[in-house]
Amino acid sequence: MYRDHSVAVVVPAYNEAGFVGDVLMSMPEYVDRVYAVDDCSTDGTWAEICRFATCDPIDDATELVSDRVDTSEDDHATSPTPSPRSDGGDRTGVAPSAASGSRNVSRDVTGRSRGSESDVSTQRPTAGPTIVPIRHEENRGVGAAITTGYRCARREGIDATAVMAGDGQMDPDQLPRLIDPIVEGRAAYAKGNRLRGRAQYDSMSTFRFGGNVLLSLLTKIASGYWGMVDPQNGYTAIAGEALEAIDLDSLYTEYGFANDLLVVLNAEGFAIADVAMPAVYGDERSHISYRTFVPRLSWLLWRRFLHRLGIRYVMQDFHPLVALYALGIGGLAVGIGTLVSNRFDRRSTSPSDRASNSGSPTKDGDDGHTAADPETSHETRSIRWWLAGVWTLCSAIALCLAMAFDHDANEGSVVVEE
């Protein structure tokens, strides 16, 4: 318990043998549950997680990978539960917080017990949180692993659920700073920010820093959280109320999950906290393939951006910024396309062609009409170029106005924690 609130931590892991055990060992004692989710690793990650587990593993997470199943109270009552290990150390009861109301925080996690304790290590902590090991039968992506942990937390009625990656990049000492805005009711979601301050910049490579700045800009526009920075930061915490409100099945299942979740939270009207903290990088290896990551994330943000506009500014309460966004984006596409087309037309008319056409006019036919004057064609292209430029400028102004209105509509939605 942390300040009379139940706390859980989701630890997604894929091929993190040698790292995930240290992460589990570092969990603060006030954490009630740790959902260690192995996304079908091919190394010793699962065995390492099981060595630190305080209850039997859920090695078939079929019932946790989707909400499209019957989750009635009767099902909860009859579904298998994580059994305490016979060597002790399990704290299966999570006490309800004073602010949790009617939430039943002592409900059990749905899963199948393994029934074997042969791989329990003597290094497993004898005090601290209940560590629930969960394994996907197939690799689903880091977003799916986090979502599996979220479902467990939601079924148990946890008040605040954090995410700490299995690679050891996230300092557990920073966890209270993420939970405090949720406990105090100032935000429903909190995330780390490695881009606030010179010290944070120096701890990143130039390539990683540039990518984060670009993705921050794109995610600001897509999500409406204009005061938010570093959307790629996976060190997060979310309130139980927010978990209840969002559709977990609709979330992106791979890298980009954090960006997707931000847009969904804004569409639901939740405030978030941006918490400055240093980055921690060690010997871990990134599993991101940037060739596929950037295009997929860009398309994801575009679709979620349109979804957010439809929910916030059409269905919930109509706002004219939707028309400005449509005019700005559509107008820019047409204007830039016209400018590019005119540029290619000018290049296609070589100087020699213009010189050969500058002599006597040619006949179109027996009626005696002359072909179009090259000078007239040049003037026509110049007029088209000028009109396209003016149209593009007006569209850019409309887009800026739409973003200004969007910024104003989301004023106060980001709580900045220095």
Buried (B, 14 or more C-beta within 10 A) or exposed (E): BBBEBBBBBBBBBBBBBBBBBBBBBBBBEBBBBBBBBBBBBEEBBBBBBBBBBBBBBBBBBEBBBEEEEEBEEEEBEEBBBBBBBEEEBBBBEBEBBEEBEEBEBEBBBBBBBBEEEEBBEEEBBEEBBBBBBBBBEEBBBBBBBBBBBBBBBBBBBBBBBBBBBBBBBBBBEBBBBBBBBBBEEBBBBBBBBBBBEEEBEEBBEEEBBEBBEEBBEBBBBBBBBBBBBBBBBBBBBBBBBBBEBBEBEEBBBBBBBBBBBBBBBBBBEBBBBBBBBEBBBEEBEEBBEEEEBBEBBBEBBBEBBEBBBEBBBEEEEEBEBBEBBBBBBEBBEEBBEBBEEBEEEEEEBEEEEEEEBEEEEEEEEEEEEEEEEBEEBEEEBEEBBEEBBEBBEBBBBBBEBBBEBBBEBBEEBBBEBE
